[in-house]
């Protein structure tokens, strides 16, 4: 009962009223009031000053609630960790990624993942904008960037390499990367991707100005434009690996490393900062990591 009382007191502090805390807990406000009053009697001091218009935390109440909040969180994590040892993951797993990465990399792994975890519902949110993981209750995010994002716990999923690709009839038309300056390319309308592409071979770095005859914001649409012969495009290897293997696209400069804003891009798996990682989150990250490794080994 004491843990329930502390939980309700913390909820009242966060919500600013007993009524809102009761609504969140699905209880009658009078029950919440009695539970917190009982906790105050046991402690020997008031946690809250109550008036008809507001609820204010006392100095002693603030000190007490600040100390018990992390302890209660640790207790919840300990219980969840113990349950994980004897239970299968279940509930809802919220995952977010860019539209292209989600469609090309994550969706193909979901059939096997859900077959292995039938009690787990995956909610995949595809968006090319940044998502507030804590605010939106997201369990796992995948972001593509040169540096690891600093606002969450991260693991590097894979290095992201880029290729300059085009439809097969472009093969042989461009002998050197510098020749790209003389043709119309299909580009992202973003700094770096739109104006200058970087090439590296044998340690020598070269920057090649490019001009876009067609600008497209979406990676999937840009790849489709390249397949239709609309021009060379700078695209991530994970996006075009299947096209290169099937011959739908060709790598115009296979002997060069290619980049737009730098050669150290990566895909990062992110999850909210916490001491305990839920079983459902761990299982998904493990499955995604294995899928990426297997795809790389198969050349897909």
Secondary structure, DSSP 8 states (H G I E B T S, - for coil): -HHHHHHHHHHHHHHSSHHHHHHHHT--HHHHHHHHHHHHHHHTS-SEEE-SS-EEE-HHHHHHHHHHHHHHHHHHHHHHHHHHTTS---EEEEEEE-HHHIIIIIHHHHHHHHHH-TTEEEEEEE-SS---TTTTT-SEEEEEESS--SSSEEEEEEE--EEEEE-GGGTTT--SGGGGGGSEEEE-SSTTTTTEEEEEETTEEEEEE-EEEEE-S-HHHHHHHHHTTS--EEEEHHHHHHHHHHTSSEETTTTSEEESS-S--EEEEEE---S---HHHHHHHHHHHHHHHHHHHHT-
